[in-house]
Amino acid sequence: ILYLTYSDLFKLSNIIKITVLEIIPTFNILSKYFESIINIMKKLDLPINWKTPAGMTVSLSSLKFKQKRIKLLKSKKPITILLPTDQIDYNHIKTGLMPNFIHSLDASNIHILIKNIKKWELNNINLYTIHDCFASDYKNIDKIEILVKHSFIELYFTKDYLNQTHLSFLEQIESITKIFEEEKDGKFYKFIVIKDKNKKIKINKIYVPDCPEFNWDV
C-alpha cells in the first residue's frame, strides 16, 4: 500500500504540470488567457459563460460558502454546516475553468457525432457514450470509430472553436460595459474602464486579452 501525504501530492502535481508544459507549451498561453478573462469577470461581478461549437451554453458560477454552527437536537452538540452566499468564488473558477472547458468540447464532439448520425440516416446504430468513451455493438463499432474521428476533425479543424469561445466572452463583457479600442505602435488593444469601488472619481483601465492564435500542423 502506498500512502501519499499532501506534500507528496503537491510535488506530484508540479511534476505533471511541468511535463504537460514541456509537451504542450501552448497550454500555458491558453491558461494565462483564461486567467485574464476571469480577472475581468471578477471586476464586473459576472459568472463565466461560453458557447460551445455545438451551440450549448456553459456557465461557471461557483459560490462562496460560509460556516454556521447549528443544533439539530437539543441533546446533541452543535455541528458546522456550509451555507452558500451570493458571492462568486473566482479562485474556485480559476482551478475549474480549464477542465470544464475541455469537458464542454468533449460534449460538443458527442453533439456533432449524433448530428452526423442523423444526417446520414444511420438509424440502426446503437451508441453508448460516457464522457469521451464510445461503445457500440460489434457490427457497428468500426463505423462509430470513423464517425468519432470525423466529429473530432469537424470540431477542431473546421470550426474555430476557440474564437467562438472568445466572442462569447466579449459578448458577456459588453452586456455590462463598453469595450474600447486604442492603438499603440501599430497594434490595436481592447480595454474596459471600471470605476474604483472605494474612490468614485478614480477609474481603472483593464485590457481585454486577444484570442490566442495557435498554428497547428494538420
C-alpha positions in Angstrom: 0.0 0.0 0.0 1.3 3.4 -1.0 0.4 6.4 1.2 0.8 9.9 -0.2 0.8 13.0 2.0 -0.4 16.4 1.0 3.2 17.4 0.3 3.7 14.3 -1.9 0.6 15.1 -3.9 1.7 18.8 -4.3 5.1 17.6 -5.7 3.4 15.1 -8.0 1.1 17.8 -9.3 4.1 20.0 -10.1 5.8 17.2 -11.9 2.7 16.6 -14.0 2.3 20.4 -14.7 6.0 20.7 -15.8 5.6 17.6 -18.0 2.4 18.9 -19.7 4.0 22.3 -20.4 7.0 20.7 -22.0 4.9 18.5 -24.2 2.2 21.2 -24.9 3.8 24.7 -24.4 0.7 26.4 -25.8 -1.2 25.2 -22.8 0.4 27.9 -20.7 -0.7 30.6 -23.2 -4.2 29.4 -23.1 -4.1 29.2 -19.3 -3.0 32.8 -19.0 -5.7 33.9 -21.4 -8.4 32.2 -19.3 -6.9 33.8 -16.1 -7.1 37.3 -17.7 -10.8 36.7 -18.7 -11.6 35.5 -15.1 -10.0 38.6 -13.6 -12.2 40.8 -15.9 -15.3 38.9 -14.9 -14.4 39.3 -11.3 -14.2 43.1 -11.7 -17.6 43.0 -13.3 -19.0 40.5 -10.8 -20.1 38.2 -13.6 -20.1 34.3 -13.8 -18.1 32.7 -16.6 -20.2 31.8 -19.6 -19.2 30.5 -23.0 -20.8 28.8 -26.0 -19.5 25.6 -27.4 -19.1 24.9 -31.1 -22.3 22.7 -30.9 -24.3 25.7 -29.6 -24.5 24.7 -26.0 -24.1 27.4 -23.3 -21.9 26.5 -20.3 -21.9 28.6 -17.1 -19.5 28.5 -14.2 -20.9 30.3 -11.2 -19.4 28.6 -8.1 -20.4 30.4 -5.0 -18.5 31.0 -1.8 -19.7 29.2 1.3 -19.7 30.4 4.9 -19.7 28.3 8.1 -22.5 28.2 10.5 -22.9 26.3 13.8 -26.4 24.8 14.3 -28.0 22.3 16.7 -30.2 19.6 15.2 -31.4 18.3 18.6 -31.3 19.9 22.0 -29.3 17.0 23.4 -26.8 16.9 20.6 -23.7 19.1 20.3 -23.8 21.8 17.6 -22.4 20.9 14.2 -20.9 23.1 11.5 -22.5 23.3 8.1 -21.6 25.3 5.0 -24.2 27.7 3.6 -23.9 29.3 0.1 -23.5 33.0 -0.1 -24.3 35.3 -3.1 -20.6 35.9 -3.8 -18.9 34.1 -6.7 -15.8 32.1 -5.8 -13.5 33.2 -8.6 -10.5 31.3 -7.1 -12.5 28.1 -7.5 -13.5 29.0 -11.0 -9.8 29.5 -11.9 -8.9 26.0 -11.0 -12.0 24.6 -12.7 -12.3 26.5 -15.9 -9.7 24.6 -18.0 -11.1 21.1 -17.2 -14.6 22.3 -17.6 -13.7 23.9 -21.0 -12.2 20.6 -22.2 -15.3 18.7 -20.9 -17.5 21.1 -22.9 -15.5 20.3 -26.1 -15.9 16.6 -25.5 -19.6 17.2 -25.1 -19.6 19.1 -28.4 -18.0 16.2 -30.0 -20.9 14.0 -28.9 -23.4 16.6 -30.2 -21.7 16.7 -33.6 -21.5 12.9 -33.7 -25.2 12.5 -33.1 -26.0 15.2 -35.6 -24.0 13.4 -38.2 -25.6 10.0 -37.4 -29.0 11.6 -38.0 -27.7 13.5 -41.1 -26.5 10.2 -42.8 -29.6 8.4 -41.5 -27.7 5.7 -39.7 -30.6 4.8 -37.6 -29.6 1.2 -37.0 -26.5 2.1 -34.9 -26.5 1.6 -31.2 -24.4 4.2 -29.5 -23.3 4.4 -25.9 -21.1 7.3 -24.5 -19.5 8.1 -21.2 -17.7 11.4 -21.4 -15.2 10.7 -24.2 -15.6 7.0 -24.3 -17.7 5.4 -27.0 -19.2 1.9 -27.4 -21.5 0.1 -29.8 -22.3 -3.5 -30.9 -19.6 -5.4 -32.8 -21.3 -4.9 -36.2 -21.1 -1.1 -36.0 -18.1 -0.3 -33.8 -15.9 0.3 -36.9 -18.5 2.8 -38.2 -18.5 4.5 -34.8 -14.7 4.8 -34.8 -14.8 6.6 -38.2 -17.7 8.8 -37.1 -16.0 9.8 -33.9 -12.8 10.7 -35.8 -14.8 12.7 -38.3 -16.5 14.6 -35.5 -13.2 15.5 -33.9 -11.9 16.7 -37.2 -15.0 18.8 -37.7 -14.7 20.2 -34.2 -11.0 21.1 -34.1 -10.1 21.8 -37.7 -13.3 23.0 -39.3 -14.9 25.1 -36.5 -12.9 27.9 -35.0 -13.9 26.7 -31.5 -11.5 29.0 -29.6 -12.5 32.1 -31.4 -16.2 31.3 -30.8 -15.5 31.0 -27.1 -13.6 34.3 -27.2 -16.5 36.1 -28.9 -18.9 34.7 -26.3 -16.7 36.2 -23.6 -16.7 39.6 -25.3 -20.5 39.4 -25.7 -20.8 38.8 -22.0 -18.5 41.7 -21.1 -20.3 44.1 -23.5 -23.6 43.2 -21.8 -22.2 45.1 -18.7 -19.8 47.7 -20.0 -18.4 49.2 -23.3 -15.2 47.8 -24.8 -12.9 50.5 -26.1 -10.0 50.2 -28.5 -6.7 52.0 -28.7 -3.7 51.9 -31.0 -0.1 51.5 -29.8 2.8 51.1 -32.1 0.6 50.0 -34.9 -1.3 47.4 -32.8 -4.9 47.7 -31.6 -5.7 46.8 -28.0 -9.1 46.4 -26.4 -9.9 47.6 -22.9 -12.7 48.4 -20.4 -12.9 51.2 -17.9 -14.1 50.4 -14.3 -14.7 52.9 -11.5 -12.9 52.2 -8.3 -15.4 51.0 -5.7 -13.8 53.0 -2.9 -13.0 56.1 -4.9 -15.7 57.2 -7.2 -13.5 59.5 -9.2 -10.6 57.1 -9.8 -11.0 54.8 -12.8 -9.1 51.7 -13.8 -8.2 50.7 -17.4 -8.2 46.9 -17.8 -7.0 45.4 -21.0 -9.0 42.6 -22.6 -6.8 39.8 -23.9 -6.9 38.8 -27.6 -7.9 35.4 -28.6 -4.8 33.1 -28.6 -3.6 32.1 -32.0 -2.1 28.7 -32.5 -0.6 27.4 -35.7 -1.5 23.7 -35.7 0.0 21.3 -38.1 -2.8 19.2 -39.7 
